[in-house]
Each structure stands twice: as C-alpha cells, then as structure tokens.
Amino acid sequence: MDLRESITNQNDVAFSIANHLLSKHSGNNNIVFSPLSLHIVLSIIAAGSKGPTRDQILSFLRSKSTDNLNSFASQLVSVVLADATPAGGPRLSFADGVWVDHSLSLNPSFKQLVNNDYKAVLASVDFQTKAVEVSKEVNSWAEKETNGLIKEVLPAGSVDGSTRLIFANAIYFKGAWTEKFDAQMTKDHNFHLLDGSSVKAPFMVSKKKQLISAFDGFKVLGLPYKQGEDKRQFSMYLLLPDATDGLSALVEKVSSERSFLERKLPRQKVEVGDFRIPKFKISFGLETSIVLKELGMVLPFEGGDLTEMVDSSVSQNLYVSSIYHKSFIEVNEEGTEAAAASAMTIKLRSIQFPTKIDFVADHPFLFLIREDLTGTVLYIGQVLNPLAN
C-alpha cells in the first residue's frame, strides 16, 4: 500500500473519530485533537497483538496488515514529521515512548519494531512500587517533547501497581503564516454561539487575496504556513458553514464522504470583501477508550490477544486500560503553535465565484492542520467560542 493511499485511509478514520467526538462535545466546548497521534498509538498496539484484537484494530484503521501500519508509521516519522526548521519551515517534533515494567521483557521482534519503525524511547520501570514516579516521568517526557505545552498527559491516579506498559506519543507544531496578519488591524467583533447568544472576540482581518473555495452551504479557507526549502507545505484550513448552527451537519458531511476534503480544498486565491477570522487558544484532553469503544474498537480493552509484546505467560492477561490524549493549539496574527500527546454522500455543486468573496468566521467552524504534499492531517478541531480556552 503506498503512502498516499495509507494517508487517505488514515484521514477517513480521523474524520470518523472527529465526527463522533465533536457530536459528543457540542455546547460551547472547543476541541482540538491529533488523529495522527492516536493512529500511531493504535498501530503500536496492533503490532503487539494477534488474533481478533489485531484484526479489529486493522479493520478500524482500514489497513490490510500490521506490516502496512508499521511501514506507514516509519514513512510518516521520516518524511512528513521531520523537523522543518533547518530548511526554514515550521518547527515539528514527533516522539514515541514505551515504558515497560521491569518484571517483563519485550519480545525481541516487537522491541526491534518499536525501535526502528516508531523510533520510540524504551524505558524499564517499576510500576509496582513506584507508579507515581513513573507517571511523573511520562508527563515530563510529554512536556519536553511538546515544548512545555502538554504538562500532564497522564492524570493523577491513572497509573498504579497493576500497570505493566505505557505507550505514549507526542507531536508538536509551530508555524508562521506565509503572510502574517497586522496585529494593529485586529478588532473585536461579535461571534455568534450555538445557543443564540454572542460574545465579543478579537478578529484578525486582511484585504489581501485569500485561498477560498465556496460550495453549497459552506466555504473553505486555506492559510499556508511559511514553507522551508524542502517540498512539504503545511496549511491550516477553516471549514465554515453558511448557517450559524450548521457545524454538526458539515462535520457529518466531511466524515461520511470518502476523500471529501481533497475535492473541496481551495486551489486559487480570490479577492476578498469582508474577511475576518477569530484568534483562539484551545487546550483539550480526553480518555479516548470510551470514544473508540463506541466506534466498535472494544477487544484491545478486554485483553487476551496482546501476546506479541512481551516474553511472558502474563501476556495473556494484558489489556489496554486507557488511552489518554491531550492537545493544545493557539492561532494568532503570527501563525500557529500546536501540540498533542497520546498515551494509549451528497454531491455538491460548486457555486460560481462573485468578483469578491466574503469569509467571516463569526460562528462555529471546523479547522485542521494538514501537510499538503502528502495530504496528512495533523490536527482537527472545532471553535464554538473563541474566548473559551
């Protein structure tokens, strides 16, 4: 399976999770998460399992084999997620970690895989008498890998004497806009909430041409980040429904139609009329096993098949107790800083462009950060209230 097909499958899974997650957190909850971070953690679990559990994870991740998942992860880490600052592009950090109780030894083939394909840090620890210390160690690791943005991926009490393995993943992104916004032009305007009320929020404005495409019921804005000397191009996309309360229907549409995003991305710059997007900052965390179980991924959490990870008879009793995920994003005039850490259709016809097009993001919208050369989606989120952190 080639990288592009794997990425298309991964993005379909990402929007399926996003649809479920965003529908659960309606109201005034802003959300950001990294589907890529979750994908990597699940891929490692798949590599360490067999039987029905492995089959269920493969089916969920829309992959034919663990070999495909491992190869995909290896390509992502080396191609898409390599730091771009040496070439003048965005700063990227991507790291995996595995903490194993000292009473267990990793299966040599699994250890080699985790080392080589996932470039993971491996640590032997004492969960049975030093669970709190191990939890602090994992949190310190995540904080370091996300430039201090994710301080506690594992909440208090999540690790105890019965814990035997922890898989963690951290991703950090900081990019400057190709064309920065003038902070002196930022002004407060009304942002309309789903309950019918509104809040005054700071909006960035511009009169420059923008990458915008318009369709029946929604518009898409592309904001490219400054590109380095390599070929990668990272961008933020805002998907804005026409209706103030149209976000849930738009998310449903994005997630139900395969490769929907690819066909809707703006390809050319247009003259803008009224152009306003809010500044926002979001910190969001969740225990993702609940979401995954509701989407049909139940076997990893029941145990019995995680036998490819360790050389021990206790492997029959291992199960995934929880997968914690935390993300952070800040969008302002300069660009975007984002981080995440994980521990365990209707055809639409395009509307003809008027001479000028408005893009006023003054009501709930979907956003994502994407690497455009490969199509990899790093983050997905929703802004329901730009003032709520």
C-alpha positions in Angstrom: 0.0 0.0 0.0 1.5 3.3 -1.0 1.9 6.3 1.3 -0.9 8.3 -0.3 -3.5 5.5 -0.1 -2.5 5.0 3.6 -2.9 8.7 4.3 -6.3 8.7 2.6 -7.4 5.8 4.8 -5.9 7.4 7.9 -7.8 10.7 7.1 -11.1 8.9 6.7 -10.6 7.3 10.1 -9.6 10.7 11.5 -12.8 12.4 10.4 -14.9 9.4 11.6 -13.3 9.9 15.1 -13.8 13.7 14.8 -17.5 13.4 13.9 -18.1 11.1 16.9 -16.0 13.3 19.2 -17.5 16.6 18.1 -21.1 15.4 18.3 -20.4 14.3 21.9 -18.9 17.6 22.8 -21.5 20.0 21.5 -22.5 23.0 23.6 -19.7 25.5 24.0 -16.7 23.1 24.1 -13.8 24.0 21.8 -11.9 20.9 20.8 -8.6 20.0 19.2 -7.0 16.6 18.9 -4.4 14.9 16.8 -5.7 11.9 14.8 -2.2 11.2 13.8 -1.1 10.8 17.4 -3.9 8.3 18.1 -3.2 6.4 14.9 0.4 5.8 15.9 -0.5 4.6 19.4 -3.1 2.2 18.0 -0.6 1.0 15.4 1.9 0.0 18.1 -0.9 -1.8 20.0 -1.8 -3.7 16.7 1.8 -4.7 16.2 1.9 -6.2 19.7 -1.4 -8.1 19.4 -2.7 -11.1 17.4 -6.0 -12.8 16.6 -9.3 -11.0 16.8 -7.9 -8.0 18.6 -5.3 -7.3 15.9 -8.0 -7.9 13.2 -10.3 -5.4 14.9 -7.6 -2.7 15.1 -6.6 -3.3 11.4 -10.3 -3.0 10.4 -10.8 0.2 12.4 -7.6 1.7 10.9 -8.6 0.5 7.4 -5.3 -1.3 7.0 -4.6 -4.7 5.4 -1.8 -5.7 7.8 0.4 -4.6 10.7 3.3 -4.5 8.2 1.4 -1.8 6.3 0.8 0.1 9.5 4.4 -0.1 10.6 5.7 0.9 7.2 3.3 3.8 7.2 4.4 5.0 10.6 8.0 4.7 9.6 7.4 6.8 6.5 5.4 9.4 8.4 8.1 9.8 11.0 10.9 10.1 8.5 9.1 12.0 5.6 6.2 14.0 6.9 7.0 14.8 10.5 10.7 15.6 10.3 11.5 19.0 11.8 11.3 21.6 9.0 13.1 24.5 10.8 16.6 23.6 9.4 15.1 24.3 6.0 13.2 27.4 7.1 9.8 25.8 7.6 7.6 25.0 10.6 9.1 23.5 13.8 8.0 19.9 14.2 8.6 17.4 16.9 7.2 13.9 16.9 8.2 11.3 19.5 7.1 7.8 20.8 7.8 6.3 24.2 7.3 2.9 25.7 7.6 2.2 29.5 7.7 -1.4 30.5 7.5 -2.9 34.0 11.0 -4.3 34.9 9.3 -7.7 35.6 8.6 -8.1 31.9 10.9 -8.2 28.9 9.8 -7.0 25.5 9.5 -9.7 22.8 12.7 -9.1 20.7 10.9 -8.7 17.4 8.4 -6.2 19.0 11.3 -4.3 20.6 13.1 -4.1 17.3 10.0 -2.8 15.5 9.3 -0.2 18.2 12.9 1.0 18.0 13.3 1.0 14.2 9.9 1.9 12.7 8.5 4.0 15.6 11.8 5.5 16.8 10.5 5.1 20.3 12.3 5.7 23.6 12.2 2.5 25.6 12.4 2.5 29.4 12.3 -0.3 32.0 10.4 1.0 35.1 9.0 -0.2 38.4 5.2 0.2 38.3 4.6 -2.0 41.2 6.2 0.2 43.9 6.9 3.5 42.0 3.7 4.1 40.0 3.5 7.8 40.9 7.2 8.4 39.9 6.7 6.6 36.6 3.6 8.7 35.9 5.6 11.9 36.5 8.4 10.6 34.3 5.9 10.1 31.4 4.4 13.5 31.9 7.8 15.2 32.0 8.7 13.4 28.7 5.5 14.7 27.1 6.1 18.2 28.4 9.6 18.2 27.0 8.5 16.8 23.6 5.7 19.4 23.2 7.8 22.4 24.2 6.1 22.7 27.6 2.5 22.9 26.2 1.3 19.5 27.4 2.1 19.3 31.0 0.1 16.3 32.2 -0.9 13.7 29.6 -1.4 11.1 32.4 -3.8 12.4 35.0 -3.3 11.7 38.7 -4.3 8.1 39.6 -4.2 6.8 36.0 -1.1 4.7 36.7 -0.9 2.2 39.6 0.7 -1.0 40.7 -1.3 -3.1 38.2 0.0 -1.1 35.2 2.5 -3.0 33.1 3.1 -1.0 30.0 2.5 2.6 28.8 2.7 3.7 25.2 2.9 7.4 24.7 3.1 9.7 21.7 3.7 13.4 21.4 3.5 15.8 18.5 4.4 19.5 18.4 3.9 22.0 15.6 4.8 25.7 15.3 4.4 27.5 12.0 4.4 31.2 10.9 1.8 32.3 8.3 3.3 32.9 4.8 1.5 36.2 5.1 1.2 37.4 8.7 -1.8 39.4 9.9 -1.3 43.0 11.0 -2.0 43.0 14.8 -2.9 46.7 14.7 -5.9 45.8 12.5 -7.2 43.2 14.9 -10.6 44.4 16.3 -13.3 43.0 18.5 -16.5 41.8 16.7 -19.5 39.6 17.7 -19.0 35.8 17.5 -22.4 34.0 17.4 -22.7 31.0 19.7 -24.9 27.9 19.2 -27.3 28.9 21.9 -28.2 32.1 20.1 -26.1 34.5 22.2 -22.9 36.2 21.1 -19.6 37.2 22.6 -17.1 40.0 21.6 -13.9 38.3 20.4 -10.7 39.6 18.7 -10.8 39.1 14.9 -7.9 39.2 12.5 -8.6 40.9 9.3 -7.0 41.2 5.9 -7.6 42.8 2.5 -5.1 40.6 0.7 -6.2 37.9 -1.7 -7.0 34.6 0.0 -7.3 30.9 -0.8 -11.1 30.4 -0.6 -13.5 27.9 -2.2 -17.3 28.3 -1.9 -19.8 25.5 -2.1 -23.5 24.9 -1.4 -23.8 25.5 2.3 -20.2 26.1 3.3 -16.8 27.8 2.4 -13.2 26.6 2.9 -10.3 28.9 3.6 -6.7 27.9 3.3 -4.0 29.6 5.3 -0.5 28.4 4.3 2.4 28.4 6.7 5.9 29.7 5.6 7.5 26.9 3.6 11.0 25.7 4.1 13.4 24.6 1.3 12.0 21.1 1.3 8.8 20.3 -0.7 6.5 20.0 2.3 3.8 22.6 2.6 1.7 22.9 5.8 -1.6 24.8 5.9 -4.5 25.5 8.2 -7.9 25.0 6.7 -11.1 26.6 8.1 -14.4 24.9 7.1 -17.1 27.4 7.7 -20.8 26.5 7.4 -23.1 29.2 6.0 -25.6 28.7 8.8 -24.7 29.7 12.3 -25.8 26.3 13.6 -24.5 24.4 10.6 -21.3 22.9 12.0 -22.6 19.4 13.1 -24.2 18.9 9.6 -20.9 19.9 7.9 -18.8 17.6 10.1 -21.2 14.8 9.3 -20.8 15.5 5.6 -17.0 15.7 5.8 -16.8 12.3 7.7 -19.3 10.4 5.6 -18.0 11.0 2.1 -14.6 9.4 1.3 -11.9 11.9 0.3 -14.4 14.7 0.8 -11.6 17.1 1.9 -9.4 16.5 -1.1 -12.1 17.7 -3.5 -13.1 20.8 -1.6 -9.7 22.4 -0.8 -9.2 25.9 -2.4 -6.7 25.9 -5.2 -6.6 29.6 -6.2 -6.5 32.9 -4.5 -9.5 35.2 -4.8 -10.3 38.9 -4.0 -11.9 39.2 -0.6 -14.6 41.6 0.6 -15.3 41.2 4.3 -12.6 38.9 5.7 -12.4 38.1 9.4 -11.2 35.1 11.5 -11.0 35.0 15.3 -7.9 34.4 17.3 -8.2 31.4 19.5 -6.4 29.2 22.0 -7.6 25.7 22.9 -6.4 23.1 25.4 -8.4 19.8 25.3 -7.9 16.4 26.8 -9.8 13.2 26.9 -9.6 9.5 27.7 -10.2 8.1 24.2 -11.0 4.5 25.0 -14.7 5.5 25.5 -14.9 7.1 22.0 -13.0 4.1 20.5 -15.3 1.5 22.1 -18.4 3.5 20.9 -16.9 3.3 17.4 -16.6 -0.5 17.7 -13.0 -0.9 18.9 -13.6 -3.0 22.1 -11.2 -6.0 22.0 -7.9 -4.3 22.9 -9.6 -3.2 26.2 -10.8 -6.7 27.1 -7.5 -8.5 26.9 -6.2 -11.9 25.8 -4.6 -11.0 22.5 -1.7 -8.7 23.4 0.7 -11.5 23.4 3.3 -10.2 20.8 4.6 -7.5 23.1 6.3 -9.3 25.9 8.1 -12.6 26.6 5.9 -13.8 29.5 3.0 -16.0 30.4 1.3 -12.9 31.9 0.9 -11.5 28.3 -2.4 -13.5 28.2 -3.8 -11.2 30.9 -2.6 -7.9 29.5 -5.2 -5.4 28.2 -5.3 -1.7 27.3 -6.9 0.0 30.3 -7.0 3.5 28.8 -5.6 5.8 26.1 -5.2 9.4 27.3 -4.9 12.2 24.7 -4.2 15.9 25.2 -3.9 18.6 22.7 -3.2 22.4 22.6 -3.4 25.0 19.8 -3.0 28.7 19.6 -3.8 30.7 16.5 -2.8 34.4 16.3 -1.5 37.0 13.9 1.9 35.4 13.7 0.8 31.8 13.0 0.0 28.7 14.9 1.5 26.7 17.8 0.0 23.3 18.4 0.8 20.2 20.4 -0.7 16.9 21.2 0.2 13.9 23.3 -1.5 10.4 23.5 -1.0 7.7 26.0 -2.6 4.9 24.9 -22.9 11.3 0.4 -24.4 14.2 -1.4 -22.7 15.6 -4.5 -22.2 19.3 -4.1 -22.1 21.6 -6.9 -19.6 24.5 -6.7 -21.0 28.0 -6.6 -19.7 30.4 -9.2 -17.3 32.9 -7.5 -18.5 36.5 -7.3 -15.9 39.2 -8.1 -15.2 39.3 -4.4 -15.9 36.7 -1.8 -16.6 37.2 2.0 -15.2 34.9 4.6 -16.4 35.9 8.1 -15.8 33.2 10.6 -18.1 34.7 13.2 -19.9 31.5 14.2 -18.8 27.9 14.9 -16.4 26.3 12.4 -14.2 23.3 11.9 -10.4 23.6 11.4 -7.5 21.4 10.6 -3.7 21.5 10.0 -2.6 19.5 7.0 0.6 18.7 5.2 -0.5 19.4 1.6 2.2 17.4 -0.4 1.0 14.1 1.2 -2.4 15.1 2.5 -1.6 14.1 6.1 -3.9 15.7 8.7 -2.0 16.5 11.9 -4.8 18.2 13.9 -8.6 18.6 13.7 -10.8 20.8 15.9 -13.8 22.9 16.3 -14.2 26.5 17.6 -17.6 27.1 19.2 -16.5 30.1 21.3 -13.1 31.7 20.6 -13.0 33.2 24.1 -13.3 29.7 25.8 -9.9 28.1 26.3 
